[in-house]
Amino acid sequence: MTIPLFDTRTPLDAVVDRVRERLLAAVDNGAYILGPEVQAFEREFAHATGVPHAIGVANGTDALAIALRALGVGHGDEVVVPSFTFYASAEAIAYIGATPVFCDIDLDTYCVTAETVKAALTSRTRAIVAVDLFGNPAPIADILALGLPVVEDAAQAAGTVVDGRPAGSLGTLATFSFFPSKNLPCLGDGGAITTNNADLDERVRMLRFHGSRDKKVFEEVGTNSRLDELQAAVLRVLLTELPGWSDGRRAASRAYLDAGLAQHVALPEPTRGADPAWHLYIVRHPRADALAEALGAAGVEARAYYRRPLHHQPAMQRWAPARELPATEEAARSHLALPMSPVLSVEQVEAVVAAVRQIEAPVVA
């Protein structure tokens, strides 16, 4: 039996009837754009995230672009961002006319640090995008101490907690994606922006709706990026499951440790004070691609995510840094995602580790 990299279906089985009921109620209500489901989800997600303000948008990429614009970032400005992350983290910066400035990461956590960010700062830096990569939170408090606004890209980190505070409450603004494979999914595209700042909340709401507060006066060139009413209905149901799903992800990571996986690969290190709800379980191995191929033959799905860092991507090479990014290059070369989901069982974890053990003699990357 194949052990999938993701299991997005099984967690939904227990709630599918509630989802159908909520969707039918939303359809019967007849308010399809920024209606009661979106308004209710925004309130509930803000509460779950530990902030006073949450704003639904169409997807996680729009969330990043709007959050940066709400901070006043635009042409001629620089934004520091890791190179080892999904393309959208930097794409949103370039999309609004700013310049992405790539910084290195900490190899053990895969996240930026205050030190790696500081090395990339210039007089033109206007903001920092700190990515909670694979569900592991960046040290946002340390980065905020540098004195610049921080957008916490929490797209992969719903359910993660740092020193008792949920991911999404740590930066000046935070952004989420609700893509179907995320920790908190919807049934298509969806996203949100969270903040503690009432002025930023008002500005984000204006920018997501054509730069208008009232559909009559248009103060800026905004965009049309609204969380769909039906997706909000789904999210309201699934948000109630997030704590349990997050605990399931944590249990799976502990099972990997208990099964002895660290004897064969380098495990991810939680950021100081963090209790990650792992979106992906990323390990390192000196022959990662060969290991992935062998695991696949043994019925275990495994894959690399960011073999080519962003500063090597064709669209981003014009902004490639002169400085070396050694941890980024090593992470890109040696990382591998192993199966992770809220319902990954101890037996499945032990089967994954047994397959790794059979393929490789113990090594430490």
C-alpha positions in Angstrom: 0.0 0.0 0.0 1.3 3.4 -1.0 1.9 5.9 1.8 0.9 9.3 0.3 2.9 12.5 0.7 -0.4 14.2 1.6 -3.7 12.8 2.6 -6.2 15.6 2.0 -9.3 13.4 1.7 -9.4 11.4 4.9 -9.5 14.4 7.2 -12.6 15.7 5.3 -14.5 12.5 5.6 -15.8 13.2 9.1 -17.0 16.7 8.2 -18.3 16.3 4.6 -21.9 16.3 5.7 -21.5 19.6 7.6 -19.7 21.1 4.7 -22.6 20.2 2.3 -25.1 21.6 4.8 -23.2 24.9 5.1 -22.7 25.2 1.3 -26.5 24.7 0.7 -27.3 27.3 3.4 -25.0 29.8 1.7 -26.5 29.1 -1.7 -30.0 29.5 -0.3 -29.0 32.8 1.4 -28.4 34.3 -2.1 -25.5 36.7 -0.9 -22.5 35.6 -2.9 -20.0 38.4 -2.6 -18.7 39.5 0.8 -21.8 38.2 2.4 -22.5 36.8 5.9 -20.3 33.7 5.5 -17.2 35.8 4.7 -18.0 38.2 7.5 -18.5 35.4 10.0 -15.3 33.6 8.9 -13.3 36.8 9.2 -14.5 37.2 12.8 -13.9 33.5 13.6 -10.5 33.3 11.9 -9.3 36.5 13.7 -10.3 35.0 17.0 -8.5 31.7 16.2 -5.4 33.6 15.1 -5.4 35.8 18.2 -5.8 39.2 16.4 -8.6 41.7 16.1 -8.6 41.9 12.3 -8.8 39.3 9.5 -9.6 40.1 5.9 -10.6 37.4 3.4 -9.0 37.7 -0.1 -9.0 35.5 -3.2 -5.7 33.6 -2.6 -2.4 33.7 -0.7 -0.5 35.5 -3.5 -3.0 38.3 -3.5 -2.7 38.4 0.2 1.0 39.1 0.0 0.7 41.8 -2.6 -2.1 43.6 -0.8 -0.3 43.4 2.5 2.8 45.0 1.1 0.8 47.7 -0.6 -1.1 48.4 2.6 2.4 49.1 4.1 3.0 51.6 1.3 5.6 49.5 -0.5 5.9 50.3 -4.2 8.2 51.2 -7.1 11.8 51.8 -6.0 11.4 50.1 -2.6 13.2 46.9 -1.6 11.7 44.0 0.3 13.9 41.4 1.9 12.7 37.8 1.3 14.2 34.3 1.6 15.2 32.6 -1.6 14.3 29.2 -0.2 10.5 29.4 -0.3 7.6 29.1 -2.7 7.8 31.5 -5.7 4.8 33.6 -4.6 6.7 35.0 -1.6 9.0 37.0 -4.0 6.6 37.2 -7.0 4.2 39.4 -5.0 7.0 41.8 -4.3 8.0 42.1 -8.0 4.3 42.3 -9.0 3.7 45.5 -7.1 6.9 47.1 -8.7 9.2 46.7 -5.7 12.5 44.8 -5.7 12.9 41.5 -4.0 16.2 41.3 -2.1 17.1 37.7 -1.3 18.5 36.6 2.0 19.8 33.3 3.4 18.1 31.0 5.9 19.0 29.0 9.0 19.7 25.5 7.7 18.2 23.7 10.7 14.9 25.5 10.7 14.7 26.5 7.0 13.6 30.0 8.2 15.2 33.5 7.9 16.7 34.9 11.0 17.4 38.5 12.2 21.0 37.9 11.2 20.3 36.7 7.7 17.8 39.5 7.1 20.2 42.2 8.5 22.8 41.1 6.0 20.4 42.0 3.2 19.2 45.4 4.5 19.9 48.6 2.6 18.7 52.2 2.8 16.0 51.3 0.3 14.5 48.4 2.4 10.9 49.2 3.1 9.7 45.8 4.5 10.6 42.2 5.2 8.7 39.1 4.2 9.4 36.4 6.8 8.1 33.0 5.8 6.9 30.4 8.3 8.3 27.7 6.0 6.8 24.2 6.1 4.9 25.2 9.2 7.9 26.2 11.2 7.7 29.9 12.2 10.3 32.4 11.5 11.6 34.3 14.6 9.4 37.3 13.9 10.0 39.1 17.2 13.8 39.2 16.6 13.2 40.4 13.0 10.8 43.1 14.1 13.5 44.4 16.4 15.4 45.5 13.3 12.9 48.3 13.1 11.0 47.6 9.8 7.5 46.3 9.1 7.3 42.5 8.8 4.9 40.6 6.7 4.6 37.1 8.2 4.0 34.7 5.3 2.0 32.1 7.3 0.6 30.3 4.2 2.0 27.0 5.5 1.6 27.6 9.2 -2.0 27.7 10.3 -2.2 25.9 13.6 1.4 26.7 14.6 2.0 28.3 18.0 5.0 30.3 19.2 5.3 31.0 22.9 1.6 30.6 23.2 0.8 32.9 20.2 -0.7 31.6 17.0 1.2 32.0 13.7 -0.5 34.9 11.9 -0.4 37.1 15.0 3.4 37.7 15.1 4.2 40.3 12.4 2.9 43.7 11.3 0.6 41.9 9.0 0.3 38.2 8.2 -0.9 36.4 5.1 -2.5 33.0 4.6 -3.3 30.6 1.8 -6.2 28.2 2.0 -5.2 26.1 -1.0 -6.6 22.6 -0.7 -3.3 21.0 0.6 -2.7 23.6 3.3 -3.1 23.1 7.0 -6.4 24.9 6.9 -7.8 24.2 3.4 -10.8 25.3 1.4 -12.1 23.6 -1.8 -10.3 25.9 -4.2 -8.4 29.1 -3.9 -8.7 31.4 -0.9 -6.6 33.6 1.3 -6.6 36.0 4.2 -4.6 38.8 5.8 -4.5 39.3 9.6 -3.2 42.2 11.6 -3.4 43.9 15.0 -3.5 47.3 13.4 -6.9 48.9 12.7 -5.5 51.4 10.2 -3.9 48.6 8.2 -7.2 46.6 8.4 -9.1 49.5 6.8 -6.5 49.9 4.1 -6.4 46.2 3.2 -10.2 46.2 2.9 -10.1 49.1 0.6 -7.3 47.7 -1.6 -9.0 44.3 -2.0 -12.1 46.1 -3.4 -10.9 48.3 -6.2 -9.4 50.9 -3.8 -12.9 51.9 -2.6 -14.6 51.9 0.8 -18.1 52.4 -0.4 -18.3 51.4 -4.2 -18.7 55.1 -5.0 -15.5 56.9 -4.3 -12.3 55.1 -5.5 -9.3 56.5 -3.6 -6.6 54.2 -5.1 -6.0 51.8 -7.9 -6.7 48.7 -5.9 -7.6 45.2 -7.1 -10.6 42.8 -7.1 -9.6 40.1 -4.6 -12.3 38.8 -2.4 -12.7 35.5 -0.5 -15.6 33.7 -2.2 -18.7 33.3 0.0 -18.9 29.5 -0.7 -15.2 29.0 0.2 -15.8 31.0 3.4 -18.7 28.7 4.2 -16.4 25.7 3.9 -13.6 27.4 5.9 -16.0 28.1 8.8 -16.6 24.3 9.1 -12.9 23.3 8.7 -11.6 26.0 11.1 -13.3 24.1 13.9 -11.2 21.1 13.0 -7.9 22.9 12.8 -6.8 22.4 16.5 -7.2 18.6 16.2 -5.6 18.5 12.8 -2.6 20.5 14.1 -2.2 18.1 17.0 -2.3 15.2 14.4 0.6 16.8 12.5 2.6 17.3 15.8 1.9 13.7 16.7 3.2 12.5 13.3 6.5 14.5 13.8 7.0 12.9 17.3 6.4 9.5 15.8 9.1 10.1 13.3 11.5 11.0 16.1 10.4 8.0 18.2 10.9 5.6 15.2 14.5 6.6 14.9 14.4 8.6 11.7 17.2 10.9 13.0 19.6 8.0 12.6 19.3 8.3 8.9 18.5 11.9 7.9 18.7 15.3 9.4 15.4 16.3 10.9 13.8 19.8 10.9 14.5 21.8 14.0 11.6 23.8 15.5 12.3 27.5 15.9 13.0 28.5 19.5 9.7 28.6 21.5 7.7 27.1 18.6 5.3 24.2 18.5 4.9 23.7 14.7 1.9 22.3 13.0 4.1 20.8 10.3 2.7 21.4 6.8 5.5 19.5 5.2 8.0 17.2 7.0 11.3 18.2 5.4 14.4 16.3 6.1 17.9 16.5 4.6 20.0 13.7 3.1 23.2 13.9 1.0 21.6 11.8 -1.7 18.1 13.1 -1.5 17.0 12.5 -5.0 18.2 8.9 -4.9 16.5 8.4 -1.6 13.2 9.8 -3.0 13.4 7.4 -6.0 14.1 4.4 -3.8 11.3 5.3 -1.4 8.9 5.6 -4.3 9.8 2.1 -5.4 9.0 1.0 -1.9 5.6 2.6 -1.9 6.4 5.8 0.0 5.7 9.1 -1.7 8.6 11.6 -1.2 9.6 14.6 -3.2 11.7 17.8 -3.3 10.0 21.2 -3.3 12.5 23.9 -4.0 15.5 22.3 -5.8 16.0 25.6 -7.6 16.0 28.6 -5.2 14.2 31.7 -6.2 17.3 33.7 -7.1 18.1 31.0 -9.7 14.6 31.1 -11.2 14.6 32.7 -14.7 12.1 35.5 -13.7 14.1 36.4 -10.6 17.7 36.1 -11.8 17.9 39.9 -12.5 17.7 40.3 -8.7 20.2 37.6 -7.8 22.3 38.7 -4.9 26.0 39.2 -5.2 26.5 37.6 -1.7 26.5 33.9 -1.3 23.5 32.1 0.2 25.2 28.9 1.4 22.4 27.6 3.6 19.9 28.2 0.9 22.0 26.3 -1.6 22.5 23.4 0.7 18.8 23.2 1.7 17.8 23.3 -2.0 20.3 20.5 -2.8 19.6 18.1 0.1 16.0 18.5 1.3 13.2 16.0 0.9 9.6 16.0 2.0 8.4 12.8 3.7 4.7 11.9 4.2 2.8 14.3 6.6 -0.8 14.8 7.3 -3.2 15.2 10.3 -4.1 11.5 10.0 -0.6 10.0 9.4 -0.6 7.0 11.7 2.2 5.6 13.9 2.2 2.5 11.7 2.6 4.5 8.6 5.4 6.5 10.1 7.2 3.3 11.2 6.8 1.9 7.7 8.4 5.1 6.2 11.3 4.9 8.6 11.7 1.2 7.9 11.9 1.9 4.2 14.5 4.6 4.8 16.5 2.2 7.0 16.5 -0.5 4.4 17.6 1.8 1.7 20.4 3.6 3.5 22.9 2.7 6.3 22.6 5.3 9.1 24.0 8.7 8.0 23.7 12.2 9.5 23.5 15.0 6.9 
